[in-house]
Amino acid sequence: MRSTLLLLLMLIMAIIGRVFAEDRAIYLVLMEEHPVAFHQVVALGEQGKSQDSSELAKHLVASHDRVLETNLESGSYKKLYSFNHIVNGFAVHTTHAQAKKLELAKEVRLIEKDRGAKLMTTYTPYFLGLPQSVWIKEGGPKNAGDGIVVGIVDTGIDPSHPSFAYDPLNPFRADLPRFSGDCDSGPQFPPGSCNGKIVSARYFAAGAAASMPLNSSKDFLSPFDAVGHGSHVASIAAGNWGVPVTVDGFEYGWASGIAPHARIAIYKAIYPDIGTLADVIAAIDQATKDGVDILNLSVGPDEPPEDTLTFLNVFDITLLFARKAGIFVVQAAGNKGPAASSVISFSPWAMGVGASTTNRRYSGGILLGNGRKLPGVGLSGPSFGQGLFQYSKLVMAKDAVMVNLSFPKSPEYVEECQHPEALDPAAVRGSIVICNFSAGFVNGSSTVSAIIDTAKVMAFSGFVLVANPVYGDFVVQPLPFSTPGIMIPKISDVQILLEYYKGQTDRDQRGVVTRYRGRARIGEGRIASFWDEAPIVSRFSSRGPNIIDSHMNLADVLKPDILAPGDLIWAAWSPMSAADPILMGYNFALLSGTSMATPHVAGIAALIKQLHPSWTPSMIASAITITASEYDNRGEPIKAQGPDFTQLYQSTHFDHGAGLINPARTIDPGLVFSSEFEDYINFLCSLPNVQPEIVTAATGVACNLSLPYHPSDLNLPTITISDLIGSQSVRRTVMNVASSAETYMCSVIQPGGVVVSVHPPLFTVAPLETLDLEIKLNVTQVLDDFSFGDIVLTGSLDHIVRLPLSVFPVLMSE
């Protein structure tokens, strides 16, 4: 009886322990005291800055421990990080009940549950005109970006990749006096991996380890990139110039980063199966402390915060203080397009990047025996069959299934080509096999990699993965196929293929195939063509309008800010490819996403910083924005892909931001619009229905608006008003960054339903002189949506400055 009671007690305790463990989550906490980077200036003056910073950091860490020990029960929590450089706070793994206790502590300003973090070139330097413009001004590609450090918060880096090799014949000319990074070593990342090109490499895993058990075979506790994403992003921003891109023995060209002679600092914070904001924020804090010039975030939260404003969550506040520390922050806009208000880059102090196509395309196809050619997708070599035209027998997988073997009759066995043992060797050997996009692909259990493996084992001549009428068209990107293959994603094309197959296939009375008469040949799919209209806003690229909270209330800040190439981008890859088996063994990958667009802007920002080292982050952001182009390579307004990516519509500022980034003009913009930390605080304090104490709780800075201020008064190079009632005046201040005085004439491309005027309409500014503009907007017609226009300032020395206008006229003046 006693042993039974003891066993029951142990069982109850195990259940309680399991519930207790399941209730745990990561919480991000901000404290009242100033962080190291800003505490010194406030309390000690510049003289004490370097001398006392380490002691202050220790003091802040001790205060974090003290708050936890004082307010929480022993054993109920685990502190994961102390943040102390640009934000003062910590990440803790604990229960909801314990977090509520922390929220009441007087030293705590803000506490927020970790929302998790997700992952969001051979040709693009030429598409953007870099070799003929900016690179020449900086001494060519072998010097472009020298002296600048680009920080990459991502999945790590593969230090053995040639895109990150140090070239002793092309040494770095500039020193890095502001930078003080370090190099962590560990699995797959031996000492010496930081080679001069890679100047710092660190990893942050406490949040990941608290969220789930880490797998030592891929979740390496080192800066090594087991995924490939971080290497891809780093090489786009600052990979070496002239690296040959070879995949499956085929040469695709030469890769180069946008700023090929910039240095790279790596901050690994995302792992193959998990990413947490705790790790990302710790990485950002360290990168800022190390002194990076540019910070690239192709990672971040995938949803807006639930319980606070989009601008006032811990992640965005961290970015605000990175900007205050002088770091240019560039952030992926997100991959949830084409839905409206799907951007995940919200704040005006970080540049949000949307993705576009370039005019390079890889066009595969399959030629049927009747001479009909169908388009498809796949980086594949041609199939080899019999006869003069190399045709192979055409066989549908479900017609070649073995009848006498015992296996599940599920789609993955019957029609998806996932299991070679399910197919009759006599039917499929030397044939082009039609595999169906069915339930397994929809739920994620089936993969193209498995089709390739089946094709190799069963000696297919090639394979065709076809769309399924049950699920409709599917969206697909070109993938490298080590065996001939093609994907046909459109039902209309598949129907033509299946009609041909049906007419060329003989069956008995039971429906069993007696003879395959259909023939087909897969064409060469690895040759690029350069004729397409471009840029086009990519279907997946997240769209505006920007939002102020999870209730989808609109914000007076344009997002995305800018458009950059992010569709079909070749760049470095990690052969381990822990999350994408089809790319395993490859050193390069062709990927799409705003993750790929973002490092293009980071690289261009590095080039601007090299030429203009005194420019602040907001000046760099302004130069990029006001010089962007709203026109494609045919001189027509930029278009965008909708839900059906083959159907285009004319894009707006909520699709393309200010337009496609134009590097040649960014380095000499004429005017800039500068915003500093105090301006951002004023912006936050002016937000509708936001109490000053909420801003103070998030930022540690009190609101002090002495004059009337509207969110649209923030001195951005864009103007967005989400509810224009009657009339409104907006202020902007310009600074001349050219070497000569210049006279500007103001003109307006009027938005629908609004009349916009600029005062003064004509002005002259001397070098480094500033001038205030008053922009008046009057509603002439109430509309049911936003309308768009531009303010254009045309300079006498050929500078053209363009401010995008996005206005929702909701009420006319009485």
N, C-alpha and C positions, 0 to 999 in steps of 0.2 A: 504493500500500500504506500509506504513511504517513498519507494523508488518511483512509483507511478506518479505521485504528487510532484516529485522532483523533476521528472521528465516533462510533466504538464507545465510546470513553472518555466523550465528552460524553453519550451515551445512558445509560451506566451512572450517571454523576453525576446526571443528571436523575431517574432512577428512585430513586436513594438520596435525593435531595432531596425527591421526592414522598413517599416512605415516612416520611422525617424529619418532613415537614410534617404528614402525616396522624396521626402519633403525638402531636402536640401537643394539649394541653388546658389549661383554666384551673384553677389550683390556688389555694386560699385558705390563707393562712399566718397563724398567730397567733404573736406574739413574747413573750418573757419580761417585758420591762419594762412598767410601768403606762402606760396611755394618758393623754392630756392631762387629760381630765375628772377623773380620779381620782389621777393622779400628784401633782398639786399638793397635794392634801389630805394625802397620805401623806408627801411629802418636804419640802414647802416651807411648809405651813400656809396658811391662808386669805389672809394678807397678800400672798403671792407669786403668787396665782392668776392674776389678769389680767395682771400685769406680765410674767411669764415664759412664758405659754402659747404665744406664737408661737415663742419660741426653743426651747421643748421640742418643739413640733411639728416644727420643722426638724431637731432632733436625732434624733427618731424616724424621720423620712423618710431621713435620712442613714444611720441604722443599718440600715434596710431595704436601701438600695443597697449598703452594705458587705457584708451577709450574702450578697446575690446575687453580687456581684463576687468574693467570697472563695471561694464554694463551687461556683459554676456556670461552665461554659465560656463564654467571650465569644461572643456571637452565638447562643447556644442558648436564649435566653429574652427575653421582653419584659415588663417590669413594667407592669401596667395601672393599679393604684391603690396608694396608701399610705393605710391607715386609721389614724387616730391620735387621734380624739376619745374615743370610748367603748370601742373595741378598738384594740389596737396590733398591726398586721399589714399584710399587703399581698396583692394578687392578682397572679399571674404567669402568663404564657402560656408553657408550656415542655413538654418531653417527660416521660414517666413516669420515665425513667432519671434525668433531672436533678432531678425532684421527690423521688426517693428519696435523692439526695444532700442536698437541703435538709433532709429529715427528720432527718438525722444531725447537723445543725448545733446546737451547744450553746445558741444564742440562740433557737432555734425551739421553741415549746411544742406546736404542733399544726399539721398540714397535712392538707388535705382537698380532694378533687377537686370542682370546681364541678358541681352536679347540674342546673343550669339552673333557670329560674323561669318560671312560667306565670300566666296571668290566672285567676284563680279566680272628686220623686215628686209625683204629683198627689194622692194619696189617703192614703198611709201616715201623715202627721202626724195626720190625723183618725182613722184606724184606731187609732192609739196614744194618742189623747186629748190631744195636745199643746196645741191651741188653748185647751182648757178648763182646763188644769192648769198645766204648767210655764211655757208662754209667758206666761200671765197674771202669774205671780209675777215674771217677768223684764221686765215692761213691754210685753208683746205681741210679735208676730213681728218687729217692726222693731227690737227690742233683744235678742232671744233669741240668746245666744252671744257678745254683744259683749265684746271684750277677750280672746277665746280664739283661738288659732291651731291649726287642724287641718292636720296634715301629711299629704299624700297621695303615697305611693310607687306609681306606676302608669305609664300610657302617656302622661302629659302632660295638657295642658288646651287647650281652644280659647278664647283670651282674648276673642274677639269675641262669645261667646255671652251672651245677656241674663241667664242665671243667674249670671254672674260680673261683671256690670256694676257700676260704682260709682254710687250714687245720691246726688248732692250735696244733695238735699232730705232725706236720711236719713243724715247723717254718722255716723261711728263715734264713740262717746262716750269709750271707754276707750283709753288709750295702750297700747303694747306694750313696756314697759321690758325685758322678759326676752328679746325676740326681736330677732335681728340678721341676717335673711336678705338675699339679693341676687337680682338678676334677670338671667338670661342672655338675650341676644337672639340671633336667627338666623333661618333660613328660616321664614316664616309666623308669626314671633314678634318683631315689631318693638320697638324701644325704646318704653317707655310701656305695654307690655302689663301690667305690674304696676301696677295702678290704684288700690290701696288696699283693694279687696276681695281681689284676688290680691296678697299682700304679698311673695311670693318665688316664683321659678320657676327651677329648675336642671335640667340634664340630665346623664346618665351613660351613656356609650356605649362605653367602652373594651372592656368584656367582649363586647358585641355585635359590635363591629368585629373583634375577634380571632377570634370564632367563625365568622363568615361575611362575605362582601362585603356592604356596606350599599348599598341602592338609594337614590340621592339623590332619587328622585321620591316616596318615602314614608318613608324612614328619616331624617327630618330631624334634623340636629344642632342642635336647639333644644328648648325645652320644649313645642313645639306637639304637640298630640294628633292624629296621623293615623289613629288607630284608632277612638277614641270612648269606649273603656272608662274611661279616666282622667277624662274630662269627666263621664261618667255617675256615677261613684263620688263625685267631688267635689261634684256638685250634690245628690246624695242627702244627704251629710253637712252641707253648708253652703251650698247654692245659695240665691240670693235668693228672697224670698217673693213669691208672686203673679205668676209668669211664665206667660203663656198657652202652652199646648201645642197646636200646630197641625201636623198631618201630612196631606199631600195635600189641603190646604184644609179639613180637618175639625177642629173644635175638640174636644179631649179633656178639657179642664179647665184647671186652674191648678196649676203646679208650685211646690213649696217644699222647701228643704232642712230637715233636722231642727233644725239650729241656724242659721237663715237670716241672722243678723247676725254670725256668726263669720267670721274671716278665713281665707284658704286659702293654704297654702304647698305648691307643687307640686315633686315630685322625680321626673322622668321616668327610668325605668330599664328599661322594656319597649318593644320595637319590634315592628312588624307581624309579622315572621317569626321573631323571636328574643328570648329573655330569659335573662339569666345572673344567678347569685347574686352574682357580683363587682359588677355594676352595682347590684343591689338593696342589698347591704351598704354600698357606697359612699354610696348615697342615704340609708340609715338613719343612717349615721355623720354625714353632713352635716346632716340634719334635726335630730338631737339637738344638734349643735353650734350650729345656728341658734337653738334654743330653742323648738321647737314644744311645745304642751301635750298634744296628742293625735296619735297616729301611726296612720294607717289603712293596713293591708296587705291589700288584696284581690288580692295577688300572693304568690308564694312557691314553694318547691320542691313538686313534685307527688307525690313519693314519700318515704318515710322514708330516712334515711341508711343505707348498707349496712354500713359498717365501724365504726360507733360508736353510742352510745346516742342515742335521739331527742332527749334533753335536752342532749346534749353535742356536737352538731355546731356548726360555726362560725355558721350562721344563728341558731340558737336561743340560743347564747351571746351573740351580738350583741344579741338582744332582751332578754336578761337585763341587760346593761349599759345598755341604753336605759331599762329599768325602774329600775335603780339611779340613773340620772341624773334621775329624776322624771318620765319620760314614760309616759303611759298608752298601752299598745300593744294594738290590737285587730286580730285576724287572722281571715281566712276559714277556716272549718273544712274546706273542700274540697267538691268536686262529684262524689264517687264513691259516693254513696249509691245504694240502701239497704244496701249491703254492710256487714257488721259490721267494726269496727276499721279504718274507711276514713278517719278524720280525719287531716288533715295539720297541724293545730295541736295540738302535743303539750304544751307547757310551761305550768306553773302561773303563770308571770309574764306571759303574754300571754293575753288573753281571746279564746277561740275561738268563732266565731259560726256557728250553723246557720241554715238558711233555712226560712221558713214561707210559706204562702199568706195572703192576706187574703180578705175576703168579697166582693171585687169580681171579676166575671167578664165576659168578652166571649164571647158565644155566637152563633156563626154557624150557618148551616144552608142546605140546599138543598131546595127543594120540587119533587117530581116531578109529572108530569102526572096521576098517579092519586090525587093528594092526600096522598101519604106524604111526611113531612118527616124528613130525616136530619140529625143534628147534625154540625157540623164546626168547623174552626178557621181564622181569618183575619180580619184587620182590613180588611174590604173593604166597599165600597158595594154596593148591589144591582145585579143585572144588569137590562138593559132589552131586552125582546123584543117580541113581537107580541101583540095581543089585549088583552082587559080585564085579564088577570092577568100580562101581560108575560112570557109563556113564550118560550123559545128552543129551537131544535132541539138535541137531545142526540146528540153524535157521539163515538165512541171514537177516539182518535188512531190506533191501529193499523189501523182501518178506513178512515182517510182518507189513508193513505200513498200518495204518487205511485208508480205502477208502472213508468213508462218512464224514470225518471231513475237515474243511476248514483251510488249512495252506499252506505256500509257498512250492512249490515242488522243493526246492533247496536241494543240497546234504546234508546239515547239518540236514535237517528234514528227508530226504528219506533214507540215507545210512550211516550217520556218528554217529548215536546214541546220538545226542546232546539234543534231546527233547523227554522226556518220553511220552508226550501226543500224539506223532505221531505214537506210536507203539501199536499193538493189544495185550492187556494183555494175552489173551488166547494163543497166539502164543509164546510169549517170556518168560512167567513165568516159572521158573525152567529150562530154556534152556541156552545153550551156544550160544551167539548171535555174529554173524560176522559183525563187523563194518568196513567201508571202509575208508582208508586214501584218502580223496578227496579234493576238492577245498578249503573247510573251513580250513583244516589243513595247506594247502599251504599258504593261505593268513593270517593265524593267528587267525581267528575268532572262530575256533573250538579247543577244548582242550580234553586231556585225562581225566581231572577232570570232565568234563561234562559227559563223558561216564560212569565214576564211579558213578556219581550221578544218571544217568538214570538206571544203573544196580541195584542200591539199591532200587530206587522207584518202578521199575518194577519187582523186585525179580528175576533177572537173576541168573542162576547157575554160570555163568561166561561170560566173553566177550573176543573176539579176534579182535584186530585192525590189519588189513592186508594192505600190500602195494598195490598200485594201478598201473596197467600197464601204465596208462596215464602219471604218474609222476615218475615211476621207483622205484628202491630200495630207502629206506630212512634210514638215520643213526639215531640210537636211543640209549639212555643210560638206564640202569635199573632204574625204578621208583618204589617206594613202592605203592602197590595197596591194599586198604583196603577191596576190594572184589576180588575174583579170576579173574585173567585176564592175558593176554599175548599179546605181540606185535610181529608180524611176518614181519620183514622189507625187506625180499628178495622175489622178484617176483617168482623165481623158486619154492620156498617153498609154496607160496600162490597158485600157479597153481595146485600143488598136492592137496591142501586142497579143492580148488574149483571143481576140477574134481571129487573128492570123493563126495562132496556135490551135484553136479549135478546128479551123478548116483544114489544117495539115496533120491532124492526129486521128488515126483510125482506131475504132473501139469495137469490141464484140457486144453481144446483147446484154451482158452484165455491166457494161461500161468500162471494162478493163482494156487498157491500151494494147493494141496488137501491132501497131507500127507508128513510129515517129517520123513524119516526113518534113516537119518544119526545120528550117535552118536559120542560123543567126551568126553574127560576128560582132564582138565588142570592139569598139574603136579606141584609138589612142586618146586618153583623157588627161595627159600630163602637160600638154602644151598650152601655154597661156596666150590669150588674145587680148588686144588693148584697143578696143573700139567702143566700149560701152559708154553711155551717158553717166557722168559722175561729177560730184558726189551725189549719192542718194541716201537719205536717212534710212538706216537699217531698220528692218521690221522690229527687231528685238530691243532697240534702243529706247530707254524710258523717256517719257514725255512729260511736259508741264501741262497745266500750270502748277506752280509750286504750292505746297500746302503748309499751314501753320500748326496743324494738329491732326490727330488720327480721325477726327470727325470731318476731315476734308475741307475745312475752312481755308480759304485761299490766302496766300501771302503775297506781299508787294515786292517780290524778288524774282527775277527771271531765272528759271532753270529749265533745261540745262543752260550753262553759260556759253558753251562753245561746241563745235562739231569737229571731229578728227577721224582719220581712217581707223576703222575697227572691224572691218569685214574681210575675212580671208587674208590674214596677216601671217606671213612666214616669220618665225623667230626661233630662238634657241628652245630646247626641250631637254628634260631629264630622261635618260633612257629607262630609268626604273619605272616611271609613269604609273605610280601606285593606284591612281584613280581612273586611268583610261587605258585598259589593257591593249586596245587596238594600236596605241602609240608606243607600246613597250619596245625598247630597243632602238628607238629613233632619237637622233640628236636635234632634230628640227620638227616643228609642227606648224600646220596651217590652221589658225584658230580665228574665231570671231567673238566679239563681245565688247562692251564698254571698258572691260579690263584691258583690252588691246588698244583702245583709243586713248585712254588716260596717259600711258607713258609717252605717247607722241607729244602731248602737251607738256609733260614733265621735261622731255628732252629739249623742246623749243624754249621753255622757260630757262633751262640751263644755258642755252646759247645766248639768250637775252641778258642773263645775269653776267655772263662772261664779258659781254661788250659794255654793259652798264652796271658795274659792281655796286654802285651807290643806290640803285633803284630799290625801293621797298617792294614787298610782295604785291600790294595793291596797285602800284605803278606797273609792274609786270603784267598783272591780270588785266589792267585797263588797256595796255598796249596790245595785248592779244585780242581783246574783245572789240575795240573800236576799228581794228584793221581787218576784221574777218570779212569773208565774201559770202553774199547771199546768192551767188550765181554759179552754175555748173560749167563744165568744160565746153559747153555749146553756147554759153552766154544766156541761158535761160534760168529762171528762178529755180532754186534747188527743190527737188521733189522728195517725197517720202514714201516708203513702203507701208501699206496698210496691213490688215489681218491676212489678206492674200498678197504675199510679197510680190506677185507679178503685176498687181494693179497699183499704180502710183497716183498720188495726189500732190498738189502744190503745198509744200511745207510752210509752216509758220514759225515764229520765234519759239513756240513751245515744242516744236520738233527739232529745230536746228540751233536754238540759242541765237547768238549773234551771227552765226554762219560758220563756214569752213575756215579753220585757222589758216592764216596766210603768213608764213614765216618771213618772207622777204620784206613785208611791210611792218611786222611787229618790232623790228629793231630800230625803226625810225618813224614813230607814230605821229610826231608833231606835237600833239597834246596828250595829257593823261588826266585821269580823274582819280585822285588819291583819297583813300579812307584809312583812318587809323583806329586804334583800339577804342578810344573815347567815342568815336563816331559809331562804332558797333554797339557800344553800351547805350548811347542815345537811341539808336535804332530799336534795341530790345525794350527800352523803357517806353517807347512810343507805340508799341504793339497794342492793338485794340484788346480791351478787357484783360490786360495783364497788370497785376498789382506790382508796384515797385519792389515790394519785399520778395516777390518771386524771382525777379531779376537778381536782386542782391543775394538770395539764397544760392542761385546757380553760379554766379560770377564772383561773389565777394565784393562787388562794387556797388555803391549806392547810386540810385538815380538822382540826377541833378539837372533837370531840363529847365533852363532859365527862360527859353523862348519856345513858342509853339513849334512842335516838331511832328512830322508825319513819317511813317516808315518809308515812304517813297522819297523822302528828303535825303536818305543816305546817299553819299556821293559816289554812286555806282556809275559805270559807263552804259547803263541801260535804265529805262524808266518803265516800271510796271505798276499799274493801279488797278486793283481788283474790284473796286466799287466807286467809280467816278460819279459823284453826285453834284450836278450842276456845273460848278467850276472849281478848279484847284490850281494853285501855283506850286511849282516844284523848284527847288534850288539845286544848282550844280556849280562846282568850282573847277575850272580847268587850269592846268599848269603847262607852260611851254617848255618842252624838253629838247627842242631843236637848238641848233647853234646860232640861229639868227632870229630877229624879230619877224613876226609874220602877221598878216592881216587875214582874218577869217570872215566869210560871208555865210550867214545861216539860212538854210532852207528846210522845208518840212515836207515829207511824204505823208500826207494826212491819213490817220486811221479813220475808218468808217464811223460816222456818228459823232465825231469830235473835231473841233478846230484847235490847232496847236500853234502858239506863237512863241518866239524866242526873243528875249531882250537882254543886251542890245543885239540887233540883227546884224551888226557889223562891228568888229572889234579888232584891235591890234594888241599883241602881247609880246613882250621882250623875253629873251631866254631866262628861264627859271622864274618868271613872273607868273602870278596867279590872277584870275579874273572870275568874278561871279556872274552866272547866268540865271535869269529868271525865266522859267518855262511855264506858260499859262495854258491850261487845257479847259475847254468849254464844251459841254454836251450840246449837240445840235439834234441828235436823234437817239432815242433809247433803243438799245439792241438787246438781244437775248443771249449774247456771247461776247467774247473778246473781239476786238478789232486791232489791226496791226499797222504800224507805219515806222518811219525813221526820221530822226533829226540828222541832217547832214551839214557838217561844217567844212567848207571848202577853203583851203588856205592859198595864199598868193604864191607860196613856194611849192605848190603841188601836193601838200598833205591833205588827205581827205579823212575826216573823222566822222564816224557814223554811230549814233545812239539808237538802238532798237527801242521802239515804243510798243507796249502791249497794254491796252486799255479796255476796261469793261464799262461802257456808259450806261448807268442804271437809272438815272433820274435827271431831268432837265431842270434848269433854274426856273424859279417861279417868277 
